[in-house]
Amino acid sequence: MRFIVYGAGAIGSIVGGHLHRTGHDVILVGNPKHVGKINDRGLRLVTPDETFMLRIPACKKAMELTPFKEADVLLLTAKSQHTLMCLGQLKNAGAPRTLPIFCVQNSICNEALATRVFDRIYCVMVEVLGIFLQPGEVINPILGNAGFLEVGLYPRGSDELAQEVANAFKKAGFAGGVNEWVLRAKGAKCLRNLGNAMGAITNGKGDSSGFMAAVRKEAVEVWRTAGIEWEDFEEFDRRTRDSRGVIRMPSGYESIRNLGSSWQSLIRGTGNIEAEQLNGDVVKLGYLLGIRTPYNELLCRVAEEMAKKSDKPGKYTAEDLMKMVE
């Protein structure tokens, strides 16, 4: 089995790095600067226990993956705003419809997009802490294991390949396993991820509790009306948090802050952010159902504007956002 990690940023580089160091065949596909550093000196994977310098194969374009192999498994780890572009790149590079696609991503909208292009789609619920602030280096600040990954078929079920991939994740140091209802778990995680934009916008300034309660209330109303299912939060927390390791920054990295992947996007000045696929998805569904979603709409709009203008986190406080929405 060859793991193609497509969109190797924080999560992709950590998952791919741990798979590689535990003997699996892995190739990373990422942005040119990141791949360039990896090819020059290797991937620097920093954990509380050890820093690994991994000479892992990496490339910049889907065309470099050809010819695709029968035993290839693709881990799609790109941010959700890049999913459609990645799928098109793979198809145009000659990837067959039978290539298994594992959506190792936030949001619950990626798998449905993937079914338009490929036939074998799998869900992966990701609870992995990753920090990616400079090319060639990722930080995985967890003691005990590397994080939590659950695997299943889309929209539900399991098969032999799901079990094989779950076993590979376990060997690589990740807790989790197979979950036949993994899309429900991704739903619970997605509702939590609706706060990613808040951290990016405010940099933690102000009391966001009231605003975020309204954000999730809107999402719950929209999802219930649409018939979307999600796992009970208490059950989700019990299974994932009890299985994950302890968060601890590695020695020498204690001063690094991290308010989530969207916060990291603004710090790095990528020009884009995942809010459209998280809060924006709630807004779109709400519009179709005739349900107003002003709190999610504001988070999405402000986060997108800040990303396009290359603004850094902390432009507004939580109180500023509450005044805007009112």
C-alpha positions in Angstrom: 0.0 0.0 0.0 1.3 3.5 -1.0 -0.1 6.4 1.0 -0.4 9.5 -1.1 -0.9 12.4 1.3 -2.4 15.2 -0.8 -2.4 18.7 0.6 0.3 18.0 3.2 0.2 21.0 5.6 0.1 20.5 9.4 -2.2 17.4 9.6 -1.0 15.8 6.3 2.7 16.2 7.2 2.1 14.8 10.7 0.1 11.9 9.6 2.4 11.2 6.6 5.5 11.7 8.7 4.4 9.2 11.4 3.3 6.7 8.8 6.7 7.0 7.0 8.8 6.7 10.2 6.9 3.5 11.1 7.8 1.8 7.8 4.9 2.6 5.5 5.3 3.7 1.8 4.4 7.4 1.8 4.6 10.3 -0.6 3.6 13.9 0.3 2.1 16.4 -2.1 2.2 20.0 -0.8 2.9 23.6 -1.6 6.2 24.4 -3.4 8.0 26.0 -0.4 7.1 23.2 2.0 8.0 20.5 -0.5 11.2 22.3 -1.4 12.4 22.3 2.2 11.5 18.7 2.6 13.4 17.7 -0.5 16.4 19.7 0.6 16.8 18.5 4.1 13.9 16.3 5.0 10.7 16.9 7.0 11.3 18.1 10.6 8.6 16.5 12.7 8.8 17.9 16.3 7.1 16.0 19.1 7.5 16.3 22.9 9.5 13.0 23.0 11.7 13.4 19.9 12.4 15.5 16.9 12.5 13.4 13.7 14.3 14.4 10.5 12.5 12.3 7.8 13.7 11.8 4.3 10.2 11.4 3.0 9.4 11.6 -0.8 7.5 14.8 -1.6 6.3 16.4 -4.8 4.5 19.6 -5.8 2.1 18.4 -8.5 -0.3 15.5 -9.1 1.3 14.8 -12.4 4.4 13.7 -10.5 2.5 10.8 -9.0 1.9 9.0 -12.3 1.5 6.3 -13.0 -0.9 5.6 -10.2 -0.7 2.1 -8.7 -3.4 -0.3 -7.9 -2.5 -0.3 -4.2 -2.5 3.5 -3.9 -4.6 5.0 -1.1 -5.0 8.8 -1.1 -5.3 10.7 2.1 -6.8 14.1 1.3 -5.6 16.4 4.0 -5.9 19.8 2.2 -8.0 22.5 3.8 -11.6 22.2 2.7 -11.5 25.3 0.5 -9.0 23.4 -1.7 -10.9 20.1 -2.0 -12.5 20.7 -5.4 -9.3 21.9 -6.9 -7.3 18.9 -5.5 -9.9 16.5 -6.9 -9.6 18.1 -10.3 -5.8 18.0 -10.3 -5.9 14.3 -9.4 -8.4 13.4 -12.1 -6.5 15.4 -14.8 -3.3 13.6 -13.8 -4.9 10.3 -14.6 -6.1 9.1 -11.3 -8.7 6.3 -11.8 -12.2 6.6 -10.4 -11.4 3.6 -8.3 -8.7 5.4 -6.4 -9.7 5.2 -2.7 -10.1 8.8 -1.3 -9.9 9.2 2.5 -11.1 12.7 3.5 -8.9 13.5 6.5 -10.4 16.9 6.9 -12.6 19.2 8.9 -16.2 19.9 7.7 -18.8 17.4 6.5 -19.0 18.7 2.9 -15.8 17.2 1.4 -17.0 13.6 1.0 -20.0 14.7 -1.0 -17.8 16.6 -3.4 -15.4 13.7 -3.8 -18.2 11.4 -4.9 -18.6 13.5 -8.1 -15.1 12.5 -9.2 -14.2 9.2 -7.4 -16.2 6.1 -6.5 -14.5 4.9 -3.3 -14.9 7.5 -0.6 -14.0 7.2 3.1 -14.4 9.5 6.1 -11.7 10.2 8.6 -12.5 12.1 11.8 -9.4 14.0 12.8 -8.5 15.0 16.4 -4.8 15.7 15.8 -3.0 18.8 17.2 -0.7 20.1 14.5 1.2 23.4 14.1 2.6 24.5 10.8 4.1 27.9 10.8 7.2 27.5 8.5 8.0 25.4 5.5 9.7 22.1 6.2 8.6 21.8 9.9 5.5 20.6 11.7 4.9 20.4 15.4 2.8 17.5 16.9 2.7 18.5 20.7 1.1 15.4 22.1 2.5 12.9 24.7 1.3 9.3 24.7 0.2 9.1 21.1 0.1 11.3 18.0 -3.6 12.1 18.1 -6.9 10.4 17.3 -8.1 9.2 13.8 -11.4 7.3 13.2 -12.1 5.7 9.8 -15.2 4.6 8.0 -17.0 4.4 4.7 -19.0 7.3 3.4 -21.8 7.8 4.3 -21.6 4.8 6.7 -20.2 1.4 7.2 -16.8 -0.3 7.0 -14.8 -2.6 4.8 -11.4 -4.4 4.6 -9.5 -1.3 3.3 -10.9 0.9 6.1 -9.6 -1.6 8.7 -6.2 -1.8 6.9 -5.9 2.0 7.0 -7.0 2.1 10.6 -4.4 -0.5 11.5 -1.7 1.5 9.7 -2.7 4.6 11.7 -2.5 2.6 14.9 0.9 1.4 14.1 2.0 5.0 13.3 1.0 6.0 16.8 -2.6 7.3 16.5 -5.4 6.3 18.7 -8.9 5.6 17.2 -9.9 2.8 14.8 -12.9 2.0 12.7 -16.2 3.7 13.3 -19.1 2.7 11.0 -20.9 5.9 11.9 -17.8 8.1 11.5 -19.8 10.8 9.6 -21.7 11.5 12.8 -18.4 11.9 14.6 -17.3 14.3 12.0 -20.5 16.2 12.5 -19.8 16.7 16.2 -16.3 17.8 15.4 -17.6 20.2 12.7 -19.9 21.9 15.2 -16.9 22.4 17.4 -14.8 23.7 14.5 -17.4 26.6 13.9 -15.2 28.5 16.4 -12.1 28.3 14.3 -12.8 31.6 12.6 -13.4 33.3 16.0 -9.9 32.4 17.2 -8.4 33.6 13.9 -10.3 36.9 13.9 -9.9 37.8 17.6 -6.6 36.1 18.5 -8.4 35.2 21.8 -9.3 38.8 22.7 -12.6 39.2 24.5 -15.3 36.9 25.8 -16.5 34.9 22.9 -18.9 32.6 24.8 -22.1 34.4 24.0 -21.3 34.9 20.4 -20.3 31.2 19.9 -23.4 30.0 21.7 -25.4 31.8 19.1 -23.2 30.5 16.2 -23.8 26.9 17.3 -27.5 27.5 18.0 -27.9 28.6 14.4 -26.1 25.6 13.1 -28.1 23.1 15.2 -31.4 24.6 13.9 -30.2 24.4 10.3 -28.8 20.9 10.6 -31.9 19.5 12.4 -34.2 21.0 9.8 -32.0 19.5 7.1 -31.9 16.1 8.8 -28.1 16.1 9.3 -27.0 13.9 12.1 -24.2 14.3 14.6 -22.9 12.4 17.5 -23.8 13.3 21.1 -21.1 15.6 22.4 -20.7 13.8 25.7 -20.1 10.5 23.8 -17.8 12.2 21.3 -15.7 13.7 24.1 -15.6 10.5 26.1 -14.3 8.5 23.2 -11.8 11.0 21.7 -10.5 12.8 24.8 -10.0 9.7 26.9 -8.0 8.1 24.1 -5.8 11.0 23.1 -2.5 11.8 24.7 -1.6 14.8 26.8 -0.9 18.1 25.1 2.6 19.4 25.8 4.7 21.7 23.7 8.1 20.3 22.9 11.2 21.8 24.7 12.2 25.0 23.0 8.7 25.6 21.5 6.9 26.5 24.7 6.3 30.1 23.7 4.5 29.2 20.4 0.8 30.0 20.5 -1.8 28.0 18.6 -5.5 29.0 18.3 -6.3 26.5 15.5 -5.8 25.9 11.9 -7.6 29.0 10.7 -5.5 31.1 13.1 -2.4 29.5 11.5 -3.7 30.4 8.0 -3.8 34.1 9.0 -0.4 33.9 10.7 1.2 32.4 7.6 -0.7 34.9 5.3 -2.0 32.1 3.0 -4.6 34.4 1.5 -7.4 32.0 2.2 -9.2 30.4 5.2 -11.6 27.5 5.9 -14.5 29.6 7.2 -16.5 29.3 3.9 -16.6 25.5 4.3 -17.5 25.6 8.0 -19.6 28.7 8.9 -20.3 29.4 5.3 -21.8 25.9 4.8 -24.3 26.7 7.6 -25.2 30.0 5.9 -25.8 28.3 2.6 -28.0 25.6 4.0 -29.9 28.2 6.1 -30.6 30.2 3.0 -32.0 27.2 1.2 -34.2 26.4 4.2 -35.3 30.0 4.9 -33.4 30.1 8.3 -31.5 33.3 9.2 -27.9 32.7 10.3 -26.4 36.2 11.0 -23.7 35.0 13.5 -22.3 32.4 11.2 -22.5 34.8 8.2 -20.6 37.5 10.1 -17.8 35.1 11.1 -17.5 33.8 7.6 -17.4 37.2 6.0 -15.0 38.8 8.4 -12.6 35.8 8.3 -12.6 35.7 4.5 -12.0 39.5 4.3 -9.1 39.3 6.7 -7.5 36.4 4.8 -7.8 38.2 1.5 -6.2 41.3 3.0 -3.5 39.3 4.7 -4.6 40.7 8.1 -3.1 39.0 11.1 -5.2 37.6 14.0 -6.6 40.0 16.5 -8.0 42.7 14.2 -11.3 42.6 16.1 -12.4 41.5 19.6 -15.3 39.2 20.4 -17.1 42.3 21.7 -16.5 44.0 18.3 -18.1 41.1 16.5 -21.1 41.2 18.8 -21.7 44.9 18.0 -21.4 44.2 14.3 -24.0 41.4 14.3 -26.4 43.5 16.4 
